[in-house]
Amino acid sequence: MFGTQRRLHFVVAVLVLAAVLPVWKLLGVVIGDGAGLVASGKAQGLQDQTIPALRGPILDRNGSELAISLPRVRVAANARELGRLAEADPAAEGRFVEILAASTGVAADELMDLLDAAEPDDPWVELIALATPEDVEDASDALLEAGLLDALVLEDSSKREHPSGDSALRIVGTLGPDGPGPGAGVERALDDELRGTPGVRSMELSPSGEVIAGSDSVREAPSDGASVYLTLDRNLQYEVEQVLLKGAATAGAAGGVAIVGRPSTGELLAVAGVDRDPESGELRLAHSPKPFADAYQAGSVFKLVPVSAAVDDGLLQLDSAVSVPQSITLYDRTFTDHDTHPTQAMTVRDIVAHSSNVGTIKIAEMLGKERLYEELREFGFGERTGIASPAESTGILPPVENWNGPDIAASAIGTLQSATAVQLWGAYNVIANDGEYVAPRLIKKVQRTDGTVVDAETAARRRVISPEAAQQVEEALRAVVTEGTGKNSAIPGFPAAAKTGTSRMPSPERVDGEDGYLWSDGRYHYLNAFTGYLPVDAPELSITVLLEDVDDGLTGSTGAGPVFSDLARLGIRELGIAPSNESGVGAPTGLRAEPAVGAPRTNGDAPDGDETVGEVGVEGASYRDPSDSERGDAAADDG
């Protein structure tokens, strides 16, 4: 009996303990861990949502818009809520769609198709990617009145617009779904400033995953991106593009580039590129940043470099005479002048003015290949200018240790190396700036949303040749316009210093084992160039024009020259440049006066001897380095 009683007490104790333990655990939760568990449970029901920052605008030098972001709203349907509403009222889904369609202008059938195509377990279905805030407000009011607002899901977004259309678009850059691509111009180069800082919105979710009404709050407000001001002038940019389109069409060109800017500051005022639509064959604004990305064997315009180095080193003066035969042979290559002539004494001035290949090669021989290579680097060739364009090319300047026998001649007349239009523009500004290289610039300033203004760094400068040497070279470049290959380009009152070039382009495909410049149609194709500045007494305008694959017979003066002239006249008018202080176009220049004005006209040259030139490119360009047998034994450039 005693054993039975003991077993009964044991069973009772176990039952009591079993009853007390849950109560004790509950008390422990309430008294001890209750606050933590509540917080944990609440946290599991919270969700953070990114509030996108509005991307900053890209503006021209005067504040005119080139790229702006407009607020937009992503509109979706809460599929679960819409389904619950439809269970109570089968017409609810139709009314929801009709209200959205009426407010946003999107067809009701299109919206219904999106809902029908959604997977059964989709929590929400995107209906409109970029609705305006005004349309969304109207839709929200109408859906609230209809008792359908809970089925509407909205998310902040934005849309990048280009008020100027395609004008300057490849310089500014475009955005993809994930932002700017690797080569997307200023959009990419200054993405850190433009994109701003996103904010954070918190909201509480119900156990079913729905947002609890009134629970959302902004935990961190977004900070919009900065405004980026370019050196471009939007009006001038558009007009330069139109002049280039017209000039390229007149020349029958496959494409071309034009740069207009201020030599003293390196500011680019207009940068244009055109090419032909591969389907229609029509000329259009280029679909790539050609002035920065494409590089060219630009022929005679490179003659600036050996002449500048020789004068700066004291080897020659402007009026020094050089014995110039009709042709010159280096190793197994023969180079000739375009015009037949006996061996004659030519001054440095005449060699430049009439673009003598042989005379320029003899000057290069005085320098030696190491000095010529060094000067090409000093003038900015073979390296990026640092312009705000991720797609910028370095061009091609083979290391001097890789030059073979005839390469010093090919380099002197511009058929060994290649350069971008912006590199050529910067190189000629060395002479305009009394011997100093001033790096081209595209960014003027950045203005942040807190009002802070960060001016762009002043353009990098370096001494290339002495002011005295620059003055002599300028006289030679001026003679190009007054009496040489560019003599038809003079504009009275606006004396210019310039150089022309006409040169062969490498064939895009090898069709001749010995001649890389012979195309599949059995003929040579030519590049026209014209680059310079004005007025010479106080340069205010610097212009570079390149036209690719022009009609047969056109030269740097007759193809690119008219475009240069039109751009000069346009720049004089738009920038309000006054006539030169000089009394006439042919008067000598002397020391620079205060900035005055200038622009040239049209030039009529005939091939001056850069016999081979080719378009190159960075990233996918079709450049082939010509073999030794292709580097210039024919005179096909008239400068």
C-alpha positions in Angstrom: 0.0 0.0 0.0 2.9 2.3 0.9 4.4 1.6 -2.6 1.2 2.4 -4.3 0.8 5.7 -2.4 4.4 6.7 -3.3 3.7 6.1 -7.0 0.5 8.2 -6.8 2.5 11.1 -5.3 5.1 10.8 -8.1 2.5 10.9 -10.8 0.8 13.9 -9.3 4.1 15.8 -9.1 4.8 15.1 -12.7 1.4 16.4 -13.8 1.8 19.5 -11.7 5.3 20.2 -13.2 3.9 19.7 -16.7 1.3 22.2 -16.0 3.6 24.8 -14.4 6.4 24.7 -17.0 4.5 26.4 -19.9 3.2 29.1 -17.5 6.8 29.6 -16.3 8.1 29.9 -19.9 5.3 32.3 -20.7 6.2 34.5 -17.8 9.8 34.4 -18.8 9.0 35.6 -22.3 6.8 38.4 -21.0 9.1 39.5 -18.2 12.5 38.8 -19.8 12.7 38.3 -23.6 9.4 39.9 -24.5 10.7 43.2 -25.8 13.4 41.5 -27.9 11.0 39.0 -29.5 8.6 41.8 -30.3 11.4 43.8 -31.9 12.5 40.7 -33.8 9.0 40.0 -35.0 8.5 43.6 -36.0 11.9 43.6 -37.8 10.8 40.5 -39.8 7.8 42.5 -40.9 9.8 45.6 -42.0 11.1 46.1 -45.5 13.5 48.8 -46.8 13.0 50.2 -50.3 15.6 52.3 -52.2 14.4 55.8 -53.2 16.4 56.6 -56.4 18.1 60.0 -56.5 17.3 62.2 -59.5 20.3 62.2 -61.8 21.9 65.6 -62.2 21.5 67.5 -65.5 24.3 68.1 -68.1 24.2 71.6 -69.3 26.1 73.7 -71.9 28.3 76.6 -70.9 25.3 79.0 -70.7 23.1 76.6 -68.7 21.1 75.3 -71.6 20.0 71.7 -71.1 21.7 68.9 -73.0 20.6 66.0 -70.7 18.1 66.1 -67.9 16.3 63.5 -65.7 12.5 63.9 -65.3 10.6 62.3 -62.4 8.7 59.3 -63.4 6.7 56.6 -61.6 6.8 52.8 -62.1 3.2 51.6 -62.0 2.3 48.0 -61.0 -0.7 46.0 -59.9 -0.8 44.2 -56.5 -1.9 40.9 -58.0 -3.0 39.3 -54.8 -5.1 42.3 -53.7 -6.6 42.7 -57.2 -7.5 39.0 -57.1 -9.2 39.4 -53.7 -11.2 42.4 -55.1 -12.1 40.4 -58.1 -13.5 37.6 -56.0 -15.9 40.1 -54.4 -16.6 41.9 -57.6 -15.7 40.2 -60.9 -15.8 43.6 -62.7 -13.1 45.0 -60.4 -10.1 44.1 -62.6 -11.7 45.6 -65.6 -12.5 48.9 -63.8 -8.9 49.0 -62.4 -7.5 48.7 -65.9 -9.9 51.3 -67.4 -9.1 53.9 -64.8 -5.3 53.4 -65.4 -5.8 53.6 -69.1 -7.9 56.8 -68.9 -5.4 58.6 -66.7 -2.1 57.5 -68.4 -3.1 57.2 -72.0 -1.9 53.6 -72.2 -4.4 51.3 -74.0 -6.6 49.3 -71.7 -6.1 46.2 -73.9 -2.3 46.5 -73.4 -2.7 46.7 -69.7 -5.1 43.7 -69.6 -2.7 41.6 -71.7 0.1 42.3 -69.1 -2.1 41.1 -66.3 -3.2 38.0 -68.2 0.4 37.1 -69.0 1.5 37.3 -65.4 2.4 34.1 -63.5 -0.2 33.0 -61.0 2.2 33.5 -58.1 3.5 36.9 -59.1 3.0 39.2 -56.1 2.8 42.3 -58.4 2.8 42.9 -62.2 4.5 45.9 -63.8 2.1 47.8 -66.1 3.7 51.1 -66.9 7.5 51.6 -66.7 7.6 55.4 -66.9 4.4 57.2 -66.0 4.3 60.9 -65.2 3.7 61.9 -61.6 0.6 63.9 -62.8 -0.9 60.9 -64.5 -0.3 58.7 -61.5 -1.9 61.3 -59.2 -5.0 61.4 -61.4 -5.1 57.5 -61.5 -4.7 57.3 -57.7 -7.6 59.7 -57.0 -9.9 57.8 -59.4 -8.9 54.4 -57.9 -9.4 55.7 -54.4 -12.9 56.8 -55.3 -13.6 53.4 -56.9 -12.3 51.5 -53.8 -9.4 50.0 -55.8 -6.4 51.9 -54.6 -5.0 49.0 -52.5 -4.3 47.2 -55.8 -2.0 50.0 -57.0 1.8 49.7 -56.5 4.0 52.7 -57.2 7.8 53.1 -57.3 9.8 56.3 -57.9 11.8 56.3 -61.1 13.1 58.8 -63.7 13.6 59.2 -67.4 16.7 60.7 -69.1 15.7 63.2 -71.8 17.9 65.1 -74.3 16.2 68.4 -75.1 18.5 68.9 -78.1 17.7 65.5 -79.6 20.8 63.8 -81.2 22.8 67.0 -81.1 26.0 66.4 -79.1 24.5 63.1 -77.9 27.6 61.0 -78.5 29.7 63.5 -76.6 27.2 63.7 -73.7 26.5 60.0 -73.7 23.4 57.9 -73.0 22.1 55.7 -70.2 21.1 52.1 -70.3 19.0 50.2 -67.7 22.0 49.9 -65.4 23.3 53.4 -66.0 26.0 54.7 -68.4 27.9 52.1 -70.4 31.7 51.9 -70.5 32.0 54.5 -73.3 29.1 56.7 -72.6 30.7 60.1 -72.8 30.3 62.6 -70.0 27.6 60.5 -68.5 30.2 57.9 -67.7 33.2 60.2 -67.1 31.3 62.2 -64.4 29.0 59.5 -63.2 30.1 59.9 -59.6 28.9 63.5 -59.6 25.8 63.0 -61.7 24.1 60.0 -60.1 23.5 61.4 -56.6 22.9 59.3 -53.5 19.8 57.1 -53.2 17.6 57.4 -50.1 15.8 54.7 -48.0 12.1 54.2 -47.3 11.0 51.7 -44.6 7.6 50.0 -44.5 5.9 47.4 -42.4 4.5 44.2 -44.0 1.6 42.1 -42.9 2.1 38.3 -42.4 0.8 37.8 -46.0 3.5 40.2 -47.3 1.3 43.2 -47.9 2.4 46.7 -47.0 0.4 47.9 -43.9 -1.3 51.2 -44.8 0.4 54.2 -43.2 3.5 52.3 -42.1 5.9 53.6 -44.7 8.3 56.4 -43.8 11.4 58.0 -45.3 14.4 56.9 -43.2 17.0 58.7 -45.4 16.1 61.3 -48.0 17.8 60.9 -51.4 20.4 63.5 -52.5 20.0 64.4 -56.2 23.0 64.5 -58.5 25.1 67.5 -59.3 24.7 69.7 -62.4 27.6 69.4 -64.8 28.3 72.3 -67.1 30.2 71.7 -70.3 32.3 74.1 -72.3 30.1 73.4 -75.4 27.7 76.0 -76.7 24.4 74.3 -77.5 23.5 76.7 -80.4 26.9 76.6 -81.9 27.1 72.9 -81.5 23.9 72.4 -83.6 25.0 74.8 -86.3 28.5 73.2 -86.6 26.7 69.8 -87.0 24.6 71.2 -89.8 27.6 72.8 -91.6 29.5 69.5 -91.3 26.6 67.5 -92.6 26.2 69.8 -95.6 30.0 69.9 -96.3 30.4 66.2 -96.1 27.4 65.7 -98.4 28.9 68.1 -100.9 32.2 66.3 -100.8 30.5 62.9 -101.2 32.3 61.9 -97.9 31.6 58.7 -96.0 32.0 60.6 -92.8 33.8 63.4 -91.1 34.5 65.4 -87.9 34.8 69.0 -87.0 36.0 70.7 -83.8 35.6 74.4 -82.9 37.1 75.9 -79.8 39.2 78.5 -78.0 42.9 77.9 -78.3 44.0 80.0 -75.3 41.9 78.0 -72.8 41.5 74.6 -74.6 37.7 74.9 -74.3 35.8 72.9 -76.9 32.8 74.9 -78.1 31.5 72.4 -80.6 32.5 68.8 -81.4 30.7 67.1 -84.3 30.9 63.8 -86.1 28.9 62.4 -89.0 28.8 59.1 -90.8 26.5 57.2 -93.2 23.6 55.1 -92.1 24.6 51.5 -93.2 21.1 50.8 -94.3 20.0 53.9 -96.1 23.4 55.3 -97.0 22.3 58.8 -95.8 24.6 61.0 -93.9 23.6 61.4 -90.2 25.1 62.5 -86.9 27.6 59.8 -86.0 26.6 57.0 -83.6 30.0 57.2 -81.9 32.2 59.9 -80.5 34.3 60.1 -83.7 36.3 63.3 -82.8 37.7 61.5 -79.7 37.6 57.8 -80.6 38.6 57.6 -84.3 42.2 58.2 -85.3 43.6 59.1 -88.7 46.8 59.1 -90.7 46.2 62.7 -91.5 49.2 63.3 -93.8 50.5 66.8 -94.3 49.0 68.3 -91.2 51.7 66.4 -89.2 54.4 68.5 -91.1 53.9 71.0 -88.3 56.0 68.9 -86.0 59.4 68.4 -87.8 59.4 72.1 -88.9 58.6 73.3 -85.4 61.4 71.1 -83.9 64.0 72.2 -86.4 63.2 75.9 -85.9 63.1 75.6 -82.1 66.5 73.7 -82.1 68.1 76.5 -84.2 68.8 74.2 -87.1 66.8 76.4 -89.5 65.1 79.8 -89.6 61.9 80.7 -91.6 64.0 81.9 -94.5 66.7 79.2 -94.4 67.1 77.6 -97.8 66.9 73.8 -98.2 67.9 72.0 -101.5 64.8 70.1 -102.5 64.8 67.6 -105.4 61.7 66.1 -106.9 62.1 62.9 -105.0 64.2 61.3 -102.3 65.0 57.6 -101.6 65.5 56.2 -98.1 66.7 52.6 -98.2 64.3 51.0 -100.7 61.5 53.6 -100.6 61.1 56.7 -102.8 59.1 59.7 -101.7 58.1 62.5 -104.2 56.6 65.9 -104.3 53.2 66.2 -105.9 54.2 68.8 -108.4 57.1 68.0 -110.8 60.1 70.3 -110.3 63.8 70.4 -110.7 66.1 70.4 -107.7 65.6 73.8 -106.2 66.3 75.9 -103.1 63.2 76.2 -101.0 62.8 78.2 -97.8 61.2 76.6 -94.8 58.3 79.0 -95.3 57.9 77.7 -98.9 58.2 74.1 -97.9 55.3 74.5 -95.5 53.2 76.8 -97.7 53.5 74.5 -100.7 53.5 71.3 -98.6 56.7 69.8 -100.0 57.1 66.1 -98.9 60.7 66.0 -99.9 61.6 69.3 -98.2 59.9 68.1 -95.0 61.7 64.8 -95.1 65.0 66.5 -95.4 64.2 68.7 -92.4 63.3 65.5 -90.5 66.7 64.0 -91.4 68.4 67.0 -89.8 66.5 66.2 -86.6 67.0 62.5 -86.5 64.3 60.0 -85.6 64.7 60.2 -81.8 64.2 64.0 -81.8 61.3 63.8 -84.2 59.6 61.2 -82.0 60.2 63.3 -78.9 58.6 66.3 -80.5 55.6 64.3 -81.7 55.1 63.3 -78.1 55.5 66.9 -76.9 52.8 68.0 -79.4 50.4 65.5 -77.8 50.5 62.5 -80.2 50.5 59.0 -78.9 48.6 59.7 -75.7 45.1 60.7 -74.6 44.4 64.4 -74.1 42.4 63.6 -70.9 39.2 64.9 -72.3 36.1 63.7 -70.5 35.4 60.8 -72.8 36.0 57.2 -71.8 36.1 56.3 -75.5 39.1 58.6 -76.3 41.8 57.0 -78.3 45.6 57.4 -77.9 46.0 57.2 -81.6 49.0 55.2 -82.9 52.6 56.4 -82.5 54.9 53.4 -82.9 57.9 53.5 -80.4 60.9 55.0 -82.0 62.9 51.8 -81.4 60.5 50.0 -83.7 61.0 52.5 -86.6 62.8 51.1 -89.6 64.8 52.9 -92.3 62.1 54.8 -94.2 59.9 55.4 -91.1 61.4 58.8 -90.3 60.2 60.0 -93.7 56.8 58.4 -93.3 56.5 60.0 -89.9 57.5 63.5 -91.1 54.8 63.5 -93.7 52.1 61.9 -91.5 51.8 58.4 -92.9 53.4 56.4 -90.1 51.4 57.6 -87.1 47.7 58.3 -86.5 45.9 60.9 -84.4 42.4 61.8 -83.3 40.8 65.1 -84.4 41.1 66.4 -80.9 44.8 65.6 -80.8 45.3 67.5 -84.0 43.3 70.4 -82.7 45.4 70.6 -79.6 48.7 70.3 -81.6 47.9 73.4 -83.7 46.9 75.3 -80.6 50.6 75.0 -79.6 51.5 77.6 -82.2 48.4 79.7 -81.5 49.5 79.8 -77.8 53.1 81.0 -78.5 54.6 77.5 -78.1 52.6 76.2 -75.2 50.5 73.1 -75.3 47.1 73.7 -73.6 45.1 70.5 -73.0 41.6 70.4 -74.6 38.8 70.6 -72.0 35.1 69.7 -72.1 34.0 70.3 -68.5 33.5 73.9 -67.3 32.2 73.3 -63.8 30.1 71.2 -61.4 27.4 72.6 -59.2 26.2 70.4 -56.4 22.8 70.4 -54.8 24.1 72.1 -51.7 25.1 75.1 -53.8 28.8 74.2 -53.9 30.4 75.1 -57.2 33.5 73.2 -58.3 35.2 74.9 -61.3 37.0 72.5 -63.6 40.8 72.5 -63.2 42.5 74.9 -65.6 43.8 73.1 -68.6 47.2 71.6 -68.2 49.9 73.6 -70.0 53.5 72.8 -70.9 56.2 74.6 -73.0 56.8 72.8 -76.3 58.8 75.3 -78.3 59.9 78.8 -77.6 57.6 81.8 -78.4 60.2 83.0 -81.0 60.1 79.6 -82.8 56.3 79.6 -82.6 56.1 83.0 -84.3 58.3 81.8 -87.1 56.2 78.6 -87.6 53.0 80.7 -87.5 54.4 82.8 -90.4 54.9 79.6 -92.4 51.3 78.4 -91.6 50.0 81.8 -92.5 51.7 81.6 -95.9 49.7 78.4 -96.5 46.6 80.6 -96.6 48.1 83.7 -98.2 50.1 82.0 -101.0 50.1 78.3 -100.6 47.8 75.3 -100.8 45.2 77.1 -98.7 45.3 80.4 -100.6 41.6 80.3 -101.6 40.6 80.3 -97.9 41.5 83.8 -96.8 38.8 85.9 -95.2 39.6 89.6 -95.4 40.1 91.1 -92.0 40.6 87.7 -90.3 44.1 86.4 -91.2 44.5 82.7 -90.5 47.3 80.3 -89.9 46.4 76.8 -91.2 47.5 73.6 -92.9 45.8 71.4 -95.4 46.2 67.7 -96.1 45.0 65.2 -98.6 46.1 61.6 -98.1 45.3 58.0 -99.0 43.2 55.8 -96.6 44.3 52.2 -95.9 41.9 49.7 -97.5 39.6 48.1 -94.9 40.4 44.7 -96.3 43.7 43.5 -97.8 43.2 43.1 -101.6 46.7 43.7 -102.8 49.7 41.9 -101.4 52.0 44.9 -101.9 49.8 48.0 -101.6 47.6 48.3 -98.5 46.0 51.4 -99.8 44.4 49.9 -102.8 40.7 49.2 -102.2 38.6 46.4 -103.6 37.2 48.7 -106.3 40.7 49.0 -107.7 41.3 52.7 -106.7 42.6 54.8 -103.8 40.3 56.5 -101.3 41.3 59.9 -99.8 41.0 61.8 -96.6 40.8 65.6 -96.6 42.1 67.7 -93.7 42.1 71.4 -92.9 43.2 72.7 -89.4 44.2 76.1 -88.1 43.3 79.2 -86.1 42.5 82.9 -86.4 43.1 85.7 -86.3 46.9 85.3 -86.1 47.5 88.5 -84.0 45.3 87.3 -81.2 43.8 83.8 -81.8 40.3 83.3 -80.6 39.0 80.5 -82.8 40.7 77.2 -83.6 39.1 74.7 -86.1 39.9 71.2 -87.3 38.0 69.5 -90.1 38.5 66.0 -91.4 36.5 64.4 -94.2 36.7 60.6 -94.9 36.6 58.9 -98.3 35.7 62.0 -100.4 34.9 62.1 -104.1 37.8 61.6 -106.5 39.8 64.7 -107.1 38.9 66.6 -103.9 41.8 67.8 -101.8 42.2 69.3 -98.3 41.6 72.7 -99.7 38.6 71.9 -102.0 37.0 69.2 -99.8 37.6 70.2 -96.2 38.5 73.9 -96.9 34.9 75.1 -97.6 33.7 73.4 -94.4 36.6 75.2 -92.5 35.6 78.5 -94.0 31.9 78.1 -93.2 32.7 77.2 -89.6 35.1 80.1 -89.3 32.4 82.6 -90.5 29.9 80.9 -88.2 32.3 81.2 -85.2 33.1 84.9 -86.0 29.4 85.7 -86.1 28.3 83.6 -83.1 31.2 84.6 -80.8 31.1 88.2 -81.9 34.7 88.3 -82.9 35.9 91.7 -84.2 38.2 92.1 -87.3 41.9 91.8 -86.8 44.0 94.7 -85.7 46.2 94.1 -88.8 45.7 96.3 -91.8 45.3 93.5 -94.2 45.3 89.8 -94.7 48.8 89.7 -96.1 50.4 92.0 -93.4 53.1 90.4 -91.2 52.1 89.5 -87.7 54.5 90.6 -85.0 53.8 90.0 -81.3 50.3 89.1 -80.2 47.9 91.9 -79.3 45.0 91.5 -77.0 42.5 88.9 -78.2 40.8 90.1 -81.3 39.1 87.8 -83.7 39.3 85.6 -86.7 38.3 83.0 -89.2 39.3 81.6 -92.6 37.5 80.8 -95.8 38.0 78.1 -98.4 41.1 76.7 -99.8 42.1 75.2 -103.0 45.1 72.9 -102.8 46.2 70.1 -104.9 47.8 67.1 -103.4 50.8 68.2 -101.5 52.5 65.0 -100.8 51.2 63.0 -97.8 50.6 60.1 -100.0 49.1 57.7 -97.6 46.6 58.2 -94.8 44.2 55.9 -93.0 41.5 56.0 -90.6 42.1 54.2 -87.3 40.1 53.8 -84.3 40.1 52.7 -80.7 37.8 49.9 -79.8 36.9 48.2 -83.0 38.4 50.4 -85.5 39.6 49.0 -88.8 43.2 50.2 -88.7 46.0 48.1 -90.2 49.6 49.3 -89.7 50.9 49.6 -93.3 53.9 47.4 -94.1 57.2 49.0 -95.0 56.3 48.7 -98.7 53.2 50.7 -98.1 54.7 53.7 -96.3 54.8 56.3 -98.9 56.6 56.1 -102.1 53.9 57.9 -104.1 52.9 61.6 -103.9 49.2 61.5 -103.4 48.7 64.3 -100.9 48.5 67.9 -101.9 48.3 69.2 -98.3 
